[in-house]
Amino acid sequence: MAQTSQLEPVAAPQPAVPEASRATGLVPLARAYFELTKPTIIVLLFITTVPAMVVAAQGWPGTGLVVATLIGGFLSAGSASALNQFADRDIDQVMRRTRKRPLPAGLVRPAHAVAFGVALGVASVAWLAWQVNALSALLSVLAIGVYVGVYTYGLKRRSVQNIVIGGAAGAAPPLIGWAAVTNSVEAPALLLFLVVFYWTPPHFWALSLRLQDDYRLAGVPMMPVVWGETETKRQIVLYTYLCVALTFIFGAVAHMGALYFLVAAGAGIGFIVLATQLRRSAGLERAIPVFLYANAYLAAVFGAMLVDQLLFG
């Protein structure tokens, strides 16, 4: 479908922030830096990493290894998020959803955010290489590179496919978890990567449907802004089908049990139904339910994977 327009990114002026508006006191400052890591996104790391480790180990891989991998993953994701917020501080100031983040709110200096992000990235690589293995450290570097270099600086303000390709970074945790256990990346791990990769667009596009005015104001070519609501809804349905199908392919390749398939089927049908209802509806009222259900769907499928393997594997 032809693009309706090409948007020019808005470079919002960065007003000087009075010193009094910066975070003062240890607790407020710590909270501001913690928010730079985008902790809600890091929940995705926990949801997808631990089940991947359990399947790879065909049982509990050991608490020490799980904790070490999650610490490394937290540092890696926090690094990518902090550097992303530094790069996006101009458009974050324009968008209502993001203008209260630490940088546009003036709670953290841009230079300090960069230093914080780089420090977390170096720490993640060093920690994983020391406590886990070199492969997981390498995958951590690649995930940061994709999120910051490819998505944030390369695609976000230039391509309607930004979230599709950038989603590879968010899909890395299962690979890292699998590599932590096996020191390899095997077919089931790649399928888990693809599950999260194809889950990301319908999840994010459903939210962007409701936030399209913000993206339009900031000059970010998200799909609803460039291709319109009708095409975005169609793409959501397409990617939802692909995501659900991949959960069954993974289940077959990894020899998952009945519990996993029952949950994957039930949750997948629900995901497809909601996405289809969104496409057939005239307005945007069903967009947020799809977004919220997508979160629950991913947790249900990976949770079923973990329980199935621990109890019946």
For each residue, the residues with C-beta under 8 A, 3 or more apart:
1: 227 231
2:
3: 6 160 226 227
4: 226 227 228
5: 226
6: 3 221 226
7: 216 219 220 221 225 226
8: 219
9: 91 157 218 219 220
10: 90 91 94 217 218 219
11: 90
12: 90 91 93 94 218
13:
14: 89 90 93
15:
16:
17: 21 22 106
18: 21 22 106
19: 22
20:
21: 17 18 105 106 107
22: 17 18 19 106 107 108 109
23: 28 29 31 32 102 107 108
24: 28 29
25: 28 29
26: 29 30
27: 30 31
28: 23 24 25 31 32 107
29: 23 24 25 26 32 33 107
30: 26 27 33 34
31: 23 27 28 34 35
32: 23 28 29 35 36 102 107 108
33: 29 30 36 37 102 108 116
34: 30 31 37 39
35: 31 32 38 39 101 102
36: 32 33 78 81 82 85 101 102 103 108 113 116 117
37: 33 34 42 74 77 78 81 82 120
38: 35 41 42 77 78 81 84 85
39: 34 35 42 43
40: 43
41: 38 44 45 77 81 170
42: 37 38 39 45 46 73 74 77 78 81
43: 39 40 46 47
44: 41 47 48 170 173 196 298
45: 41 42 48 49 70 73 74 77 173
46: 42 43 49 50 70
47: 43 44 50 51 298 299 302 303
48: 44 45 51 52 173 174 177 192 196 298 302
49: 45 46 52 53 69 70 73 173 174 176 177
50: 46 47 53 54 66 70 177 306
51: 47 48 54 55 174 177 302 303 305 306 309
52: 48 49 55 56 173 174 175 177 178 189 192 302
53: 49 50 56 57 61 65 66 69 177 178 180 181
54: 50 51 57 59 60 61 305 306 309 310
55: 51 52 58 178 188 254 256 305 306 309 313
56: 52 53 61 177 178 181 182 186 188 189
57: 53 54 60 61 62 181
58: 55 309 313
59: 54 309 310 313
60: 54 57 63 66 310
61: 53 54 56 57 65 66 180 181
62: 57 65 66
63: 60 66 67
64: 67 68
65: 53 61 62 68 69 132 180 181
66: 50 53 60 61 62 63 69 70
67: 63 64 70 71
68: 64 65 71 72 127 128 131 132 180
69: 49 53 65 66 72 73 128 132 136 176 177 180
70: 45 46 49 50 66 67 73 74
71: 67 68 74 75 127 131
72: 68 69 75 76 124 127 128 131 132 136 137 140 176
73: 42 45 49 69 70 76 77 124 140 173 176 177
74: 37 42 45 70 71 77 78 124
75: 71 72 78 79 120 121 123 124 127
76: 72 73 79 80 120 121 124 125 128 140 143 144 176
77: 37 38 41 42 45 73 74 80 81 143 173
78: 36 37 38 42 74 75 81 82 117 120 124
79: 75 76 82 83 117 118 119 120 121 123 124 144
80: 76 77 83 84 117 121 143 144 147 148 169
81: 36 37 38 41 42 77 78 84 85 117
82: 36 37 78 79 85 86 113 114 116 117 120
83: 79 80 86 87 113 114 117 118 121 144 148 152
84: 38 80 81 87 88 147 148 151 152
85: 36 38 81 82 88 89 92 101 102 103 113
86: 82 83 89 103 110 113 114 117
87: 83 84 148 152 153
88: 84 85 91 92 98 152 156
89: 14 85 86 92 93 103 104 110 113
90: 10 11 12 14 93 94
91: 9 10 12 88 94 95 98 157 218 219 220
92: 85 88 89 95 98 99 101 103 104
93: 12 14 89 90 98 99 104
94: 10 12 90 91 99 214 217 218
95: 91 92 98 99 211 214 215 217 218
96: 99 214
97: 211 214
98: 88 91 92 93 95 101 104
99: 92 93 94 95 96 104 105
100: 104 105
101: 35 36 85 92 98 104 105
102: 23 32 33 35 36 85 105 107 108 113
103: 36 85 86 89 92 106 107 108 110 113
104: 89 92 93 98 99 100 101
105: 21 99 100 101 102
106: 17 18 21 22 103
107: 21 22 23 28 29 32 102 103
108: 22 23 32 33 36 102 103 112 113 116
109: 22 112 113
110: 86 89 103 113 114
111: 114 115
112: 108 109 115 116
113: 36 82 83 85 86 89 102 103 108 109 110 116 117
114: 82 83 86 110 111 117 118
115: 111 112 118 119
116: 33 36 82 108 112 113 119 120
117: 36 78 79 80 81 82 83 86 113 114 120 121
118: 79 83 114 115 121 122
119: 79 115 116 122 123
120: 37 75 76 78 79 82 116 117 123 124
121: 75 76 79 80 83 117 118 124 125 141 144
122: 118 119 125 126
123: 75 79 119 120 126 127
124: 72 73 74 75 76 78 79 120 121 127 128 137 140 144
125: 76 121 122 128 129 137 140 141
126: 122 123 129 130 137
127: 68 71 72 75 123 124 130 131 132
128: 68 69 72 76 124 125 131 132 133 136 137 140 176 180
129: 125 126 132 133 134 137
130: 126 127
131: 68 71 72 127 128
132: 65 68 69 72 127 128 129 136 137 180
133: 128 129 136 137 179 180 183
134: 129 137 138
135: 138 139 179 183 184 185
136: 69 72 128 132 133 139 140 176 179 180
137: 72 124 125 126 128 129 132 133 134 140 141
138: 134 135 141 142
139: 135 136 142 143 172 175 176 179 185
140: 72 73 76 124 125 128 136 137 143 144 172 176
141: 121 125 137 138 144 145
142: 138 139 145 146 172
143: 76 77 80 139 140 146 147 168 169 172 176
144: 76 79 80 83 121 124 140 141 147 148 169
145: 141 142 148 149 150
146: 142 143 149 150 151 166 168 169 172
147: 80 84 143 144 150 151 152 166 169 170
148: 80 83 84 87 144 145 151 152 153
149: 145 146 152 153 154
150: 145 146 147 153 154 155 165 166 168 169
151: 84 146 147 148 154 155 156 162 163 165 166 169
152: 83 84 87 88 147 148 149 156 166
153: 87 148 149 150 156
154: 149 150 151 158
155: 150 151 158 159 161 162 165 166
156: 88 151 152 153 162 166 220
157: 9 91 162 219 220 221
158: 154 155 162 221
159: 155 162 165 221
160: 3 221 222 223 226 227
161: 155 164 165
162: 151 155 156 157 158 159 165 166 220 221 222
163: 151 166 167 200 201 204 205 208 222 223
164: 161 167 200 201
165: 150 151 155 159 161 162 168
166: 146 147 150 151 152 155 156 162 163 169 170
167: 163 164 170 171 196 197 200 201 204
168: 143 146 150 165 171 172 193 197
169: 80 143 144 146 147 150 151 166 172
170: 41 44 147 166 167 173 196 197 200
171: 167 168 174 175 193 194 195 196 197 200
172: 139 140 142 143 146 168 169 175 176 193
173: 44 45 48 49 52 73 77 170 176 177 196
174: 48 49 51 52 171 177 178 189 192 193 195 196
175: 52 139 171 172 178 179 185 189 190 192 193
176: 49 69 72 73 76 128 136 139 140 143 172 173 179 180
177: 48 49 50 51 52 53 56 69 73 173 174 180 181
178: 52 53 55 56 174 175 181 182 184 185 186 188 189 192
179: 133 135 136 139 175 176 182 183 184 185 189
180: 53 61 65 68 69 128 132 133 136 176 177
181: 53 56 57 61 65 177 178
182: 56 178 179 186
183: 133 135 179
184: 135 178 179
185: 135 139 175 178 179 189 190
186: 56 178 182 189 190
187: 190 191 253
188: 55 56 178 191 192 250 253 254
189: 52 56 174 175 178 179 185 186 192 193
190: 175 185 186 187 193 194
191: 187 188 194 195 246 249 250 253 254
192: 48 52 174 175 178 188 189 195 196 250
193: 168 171 172 174 175 189 190 196 197
194: 171 190 191 197 198 246
195: 171 174 191 192 198 199 243 246 247 250 301
196: 44 48 167 170 171 173 174 192 193 199 200 298
197: 167 168 170 171 193 194 200
198: 194 195 201 239 242 243 246
199: 195 196 202 203 239 243 294 297 298
200: 163 164 167 170 171 196 197 203 204
201: 163 164 167 198 204 205 235 236 239
202: 199 205 206 235 236 237 239 240 243 271 275 290 294
203: 199 200 206 207 291 294 295 298
204: 163 167 200 201 207 208
205: 163 201 202 208 209 222 223 224 232 235 236 239
206: 202 203 209 210 236 278 287 288 290 291 294
207: 203 204 210 211 287 288 291
208: 163 204 205 211 212 215 222 223 224 232
209: 205 206 212 224 229 232 233 284 287
210: 206 207 284 287 288 291
211: 95 97 207 208 214 215
212: 208 209 215 216 222 224 225 229
213: 216 217
214: 94 95 96 97 211 217 218
215: 95 208 211 212 218 220 221 222 224 225
216: 7 212 213 219 225
217: 10 94 95 213 214
218: 9 10 12 91 94 95 214 215
219: 7 8 9 10 91 157 216
220: 7 9 91 156 157 162 215 225
221: 6 7 157 158 159 160 162 215 225 226
222: 160 162 163 205 208 212 215 225 226
223: 160 163 205 208 226 227 231 232 235
224: 205 208 209 212 215 227 228 229 232
225: 7 212 215 216 220 221 222
226: 3 4 5 6 7 160 221 222 223
227: 1 3 4 160 223 224 231 232 235
228: 4 224 231 232
229: 209 212 224 232 233 284
230: 233 234
231: 1 223 227 228 234 235
232: 205 208 209 223 224 227 228 229 235 236
233: 209 229 230 236 237 278 279
234: 230 231 237 238 279
235: 201 202 205 223 227 231 232 238 239
236: 201 202 205 206 232 233 239 240 275 278 279 290
237: 202 233 234 240 241 272 275 276 278 279
238: 234 235 241 242
239: 198 199 201 202 205 235 236 242 243
240: 202 236 237 243 244 271 272 275
241: 237 238 244 245 272
242: 198 238 239 245 246
243: 195 198 199 202 239 240 246 247 271
244: 240 241 247 248 264 268 271 272
245: 241 242 248 249
246: 191 194 195 198 242 243 249 250
247: 195 243 244 250 251 264 268 301
248: 244 245 251 252 261 264 265 268
249: 191 245 246 252 253
250: 188 191 192 195 246 247 253 254 256
251: 247 248 254 256 260 261 264
252: 248 249 255 256
253: 187 188 191 249 250
254: 55 188 191 250 251
255: 252
256: 55 250 251 252 260 261 305 308 309
257: 260 261 308 309 312 313
258: 261 262 308 312
259: 262 263 304 307 308 311 312
260: 251 256 257 263 264 301 304 305 308
261: 248 251 256 257 258 264 265
262: 258 259 265 266 304
263: 259 260 266 267 300 301 303 304
264: 244 247 248 251 260 261 267 268 301 304
265: 248 261 262 268 269
266: 262 263 269 270
267: 263 264 270 271 296 297 300 301
268: 244 247 248 264 265 271 272 297 301
269: 265 266 272 273
270: 266 267 273 274 293 297
271: 202 240 243 244 267 268 274 275 293 294 297
272: 237 240 241 244 268 269 275 276
273: 269 270 276 277
274: 270 271 277 278 286 289 290 293
275: 202 236 237 240 271 272 278 279 290
276: 237 272 273 279 280
277: 273 274 280 281 286
278: 206 233 236 237 274 275 281 286 287 289 290
279: 233 234 236 237 275 276
280: 276 277
281: 277 278 285 286
282:
283: 286
284: 209 210 229 287
285: 281 288
286: 274 277 278 281 283 289 290
287: 206 207 209 210 278 284 290 291
288: 206 207 210 285 291 292
289: 274 278 286 292 293
290: 202 206 236 274 275 278 286 287 293 294
291: 203 206 207 210 287 288 294 295
292: 288 289 295 296
293: 270 271 274 289 290 296 297
294: 199 202 203 206 271 290 291 297 298
295: 203 291 292 298 299
296: 267 292 293 299 300
297: 199 267 268 270 271 293 294 300 301
298: 44 47 48 196 199 203 294 295 301 302
299: 47 295 296 302 303
300: 263 267 296 297 303 304
301: 195 247 260 263 264 267 268 297 298 304 305
302: 47 48 51 52 298 299 305 306
303: 47 51 263 299 300 306 307
304: 259 260 262 263 264 300 301 307 308
305: 51 54 55 256 260 301 302 308 309
306: 50 51 54 55 302 303 309 310
307: 259 303 304 310 311
308: 256 257 258 259 260 304 305 311 312 313
309: 51 54 55 58 59 256 257 305 306 312 313
310: 54 59 60 306 307 313
311: 259 307 308
312: 257 258 259 308 309
313: 55 58 59 257 308 309 310
